[in-house]
Amino acid sequence: MDIDGNLVGAIAVAGTVLTLTVVLTVLIRQGFATLRARSCAGREVDYRALAERVAGEQTKTLQELRTLRVEVSELRERVFAMDKLLREVG
């Protein structure tokens, strides 16, 4: 009986240790997964803010490009007019 009692006790201790090991492993893995998810969420907020800023800058650049196109077109017309005048005079 003593040997059987010790065997049952050893099995109970081994089962308890195994259960605690599994529970701790799961808790640690979930803790790291939560930290990783929070980190990714923070980066996504930063990327979204960056994308919004870039979109705003692109809109501003597009408007400036349109303004430059108009100015270049006006300059081209003036140069052609001057060229025509010089050809007529010369």
N, C-alpha and C positions, 0 to 999 in steps of 0.2 A: 504494500500500500504506500509505503514511503516513496518508492521509486515512481509509482504512478502519480502521486501527489506532486512530486518535484517536476515530473514531465509536464503535467498540466500547468503548473506554475510557470515553467520555462516557456511553454507555448503561449500562455497568456501574456507574459512579458514581451516575447518576440512579436506577438500580434499587436500589442500596444505600441511598441517601438515602431513597427512598420506603419501603423495607422498614423501616428504622430509625424513620421517622416513624410508620408504622402500628403497629409494636411498642410504641413509647413511648406513643402515644395509647391503645392498649388497656391497657397497664400503668397509666397514670394513671387512666383511667376505672374500672378494676377496683379500684384503690386507694381511690378515692372511694366506690365502691359498698360496699366492705368497711367503711370508716369509717361510712358511713350506716347499714349493717346493725347494726354494733356500737352505735351511738347509739340506734337503734330498740329493740334488745334491752334496753338499759339503761332506757329509758323504760317498756318493757313490765313489767319487774321492779318499777319504781316504781309503775306503775298497779295491778299485782296487789296489792302491799302496801297501797296506798290502798284498793282495793276490799275487801280483807280487814278493814281497820280500820273502814271504813264499815259493813260487814256486822255486825261486832261491836257497833258503836255502835247500829245499828238494832235488834239483838236486845235490847240493854240498854234502849233507849227503849221497845220493845214491852213488856218486863217492867214497866217503871215505869208505863206506861199501864194495864196490867192492874191493878196495885196501886191506882192512882188510881181506876179504875172501881169497884173493890170499896169503897174508902173513900167515894166519892161515893154509892154505893148504900146504905151504912150510914148516912150522914148524911141521905139522903133518907128512910129509914125512921124515923130519930129525929125529923126535922122533922114527918113525918106523925103520929107518935105524940104529939108535943107539940101539934100542931094539934088532934088528936082530944081530947086532955085539956083543952085550953083551951075547946073547943066544949062539952064536957060540963060544965065548971065554970061557964062564962059563960052 
